[in-house]
Amino acid sequence: MEETGLNFKIVENGRLAFASYKVQKPRLILMDVSMPEMNGKEATTAIRKYECENDMIRTPIVGVTAHALKGDMEACIDAGMDDYLSKPISPNKLSLKIEQWLKVNLGNTISK
């Protein structure tokens, strides 16, 4: 992702995702649904609550999951996520989601 000019941070679990969100104030979150300690749905719920309590603008959250079963996308949306991406994630799908939510044009900076 260096070639895109975008910065990113990877964390190991949902608790760290929530803590990192409060410090980093990212423009977009790619949230793994299946994480230890606090799963992605729980972390998303915590972020949405924090945003409301602090009168903050809603940060787009894209749920990322290996589960491609019927109802998984709806479960992500119900948890407060804005969108959904199933694994495996191709560079093309990832760049399209980033472009969609950040309103940027990555062009050919991610291998497609």
C-alpha positions as CSV (number, residue, x, y, z in Angstrom):
1,M,0.0,0.0,0.0
2,E,3.0,2.3,0.2
3,E,2.7,3.1,-3.5
4,T,-0.8,4.5,-2.9
5,G,0.4,7.2,-0.5
6,L,-2.1,5.9,2.0
7,N,-1.1,5.0,5.6
8,F,-2.5,2.0,7.4
9,K,-2.1,0.3,10.7
10,I,-2.7,-3.4,11.4
11,V,-3.8,-4.6,14.9
12,E,-4.1,-8.0,16.4
13,N,-7.5,-7.9,17.9
14,G,-10.8,-6.0,18.3
15,R,-9.8,-4.3,21.6
16,L,-6.7,-2.9,19.9
17,A,-8.8,-1.9,16.9
18,F,-11.0,0.2,19.2
19,A,-8.1,1.7,21.1
20,S,-6.3,2.5,17.9
21,Y,-9.4,4.1,16.4
22,K,-9.6,6.5,19.3
23,V,-6.0,7.6,18.9
24,Q,-5.6,7.4,15.1
25,K,-9.0,8.8,14.0
26,P,-8.8,6.9,10.6
27,R,-10.7,7.9,7.5
28,L,-11.6,4.3,6.8
29,I,-11.6,1.0,8.8
30,L,-11.2,-2.4,7.3
31,M,-12.6,-4.5,10.2
32,D,-11.9,-8.2,10.4
33,V,-15.1,-9.8,11.7
34,S,-13.3,-12.8,13.4
35,M,-10.8,-11.4,15.8
36,P,-9.8,-12.5,19.3
37,E,-10.7,-10.7,22.6
38,M,-13.3,-8.5,20.9
39,N,-14.6,-9.6,17.5
40,G,-15.2,-7.1,14.6
41,K,-18.9,-6.7,15.3
42,E,-18.2,-5.9,18.9
43,A,-15.4,-3.5,18.0
44,T,-17.7,-1.8,15.5
45,T,-20.5,-1.4,18.1
46,A,-18.0,0.1,20.5
47,I,-16.8,2.6,17.8
48,R,-20.3,3.6,16.9
49,K,-21.1,4.2,20.6
50,Y,-18.0,6.2,21.0
51,E,-18.8,8.3,17.9
52,C,-22.3,9.0,19.3
53,E,-21.1,9.9,22.8
54,N,-18.5,12.3,21.4
55,D,-20.6,13.8,18.6
56,M,-18.2,12.6,16.0
57,I,-18.6,12.1,12.2
58,R,-19.2,8.4,11.3
59,T,-16.1,6.6,10.1
60,P,-16.8,4.2,7.3
61,I,-16.2,0.6,8.4
62,V,-15.9,-2.2,5.9
63,G,-16.3,-5.7,7.4
64,V,-13.9,-8.3,6.2
65,T,-14.7,-11.9,6.6
66,A,-14.0,-15.4,5.3
67,H,-17.6,-16.2,5.8
68,A,-19.6,-15.9,2.6
69,L,-22.8,-17.3,3.8
70,K,-26.2,-15.8,3.3
71,G,-26.8,-13.3,6.1
72,D,-23.2,-12.5,6.8
73,M,-23.4,-9.2,5.0
74,E,-26.6,-8.3,6.9
75,A,-25.0,-9.2,10.2
76,C,-22.1,-6.8,9.5
77,I,-24.5,-4.0,8.5
78,D,-26.6,-4.7,11.6
79,A,-23.5,-4.4,13.8
80,G,-22.9,-0.9,12.4
81,M,-20.6,-1.6,9.5
82,D,-21.1,0.3,6.3
83,D,-20.0,-2.3,3.8
84,Y,-18.6,-5.8,3.4
85,L,-15.7,-7.5,1.7
86,S,-15.3,-11.3,1.6
87,K,-11.9,-13.1,1.8
88,P,-9.8,-13.8,-0.1
89,I,-9.3,-10.1,-0.9
90,S,-7.9,-9.3,-4.2
91,P,-5.9,-6.0,-4.7
92,N,-8.5,-4.9,-7.2
93,K,-11.5,-5.4,-4.8
94,L,-9.6,-3.7,-2.0
95,S,-8.7,-0.7,-4.2
96,L,-12.3,-0.4,-5.4
97,K,-13.5,-0.3,-1.8
98,I,-10.9,2.3,-0.8
99,E,-11.8,4.5,-3.8
100,Q,-15.5,4.2,-3.1
101,W,-15.3,5.1,0.6
102,L,-12.5,7.7,0.5
103,K,-13.5,9.2,-2.8
104,V,-9.9,8.9,-4.1
105,N,-8.6,7.5,-7.4
106,L,-5.9,5.0,-6.8
107,G,-5.5,4.3,-10.5
108,N,-3.0,1.6,-11.1
109,T,-1.1,2.1,-7.8
110,I,-2.3,-1.3,-6.5
111,S,-1.5,-4.3,-8.6
112,K,-4.7,-5.5,-10.2
